[in-house]
Amino acid sequence: MKILVVEDDLSLSDVLAFSLRRAGYEVVTAHDGLAALQLWETENPDLLVLDLNLPKLDGLAVCRQIRSQAQTPIIILSVRSSDEAVVKGLEYGADDYVIKPFSPTQLVARIKAVSRRAGITETANVLEVAGLAFNRSRNEVQRPNGEPVRLTPLEARLLERLMLHAGQVLPSDSLITAVWGNEGGDKTMLKQLVYRLRSKMMPDGTDHPESASPIETIPGVGYSLTEK
């Protein structure tokens, strides 16, 4: 599920984007009203999180213009807490109105509720196994208390296979087929790919990727993803 976050406060925008990605959503961001309309047209998001106080074009104008063309769910964010402001936002076509300050947890709950009412099916974009959070739509993996790390397509396919079968020993041949298909990979290439993936998941200050990684080598057989 893709969410367009429109917020001119760059710090808050970053916090919202980070929190929503942690919750499994794909996120694109805009920082003014005109950019929001452009991204809405090009990115085709499933839902908008829209601040009212925006440069170039205010949030109510953005909401009204989008609502005149589509039924994309819109959640307004605003410091304006009066009944008049809330009613006006809803009359312009917003599906929900969230008053600042608010917690990211509350926003995620609101997004889920609006999505249900709109009949949007949320795809499970994030796999969480062995202390890892793998965002399949962004090819990013995150360890606890760490920053997301971008993976190559090959690394992402390998990690996804291991996470979907966590706790099981996967033979090298089956992993090669899952990553490269019927042709193109071999055990040497797999070994190098595992090393690169382990290095990217290595906690700060750790010098030995194999000992710190939840990816365990099973000699003569293959690999397994286990809790560390």
Buried (B, 14 or more C-beta within 10 A) or exposed (E): BBBBBBBBBEEBBEBBBBBBBBBBBBBBBBBBBBBBBEBBEEBEBBBBBBBBBBEBBBBBBBBBBBBEEEEBBBBBBBEBEEEEBBEBBBEBBBBBBBBBEEEBEEBBEBBBEBBEEEEBEBBEBBBEBBBBBBBBBBBBBBBEEBEBBEBEEBBBBBBBBBBBBBEEEBEBEEBBBBBBEEEEBEEEBBEEBBEBBBBBBBEEEEEEBEEBBBBBBEEEEBBBBBEE
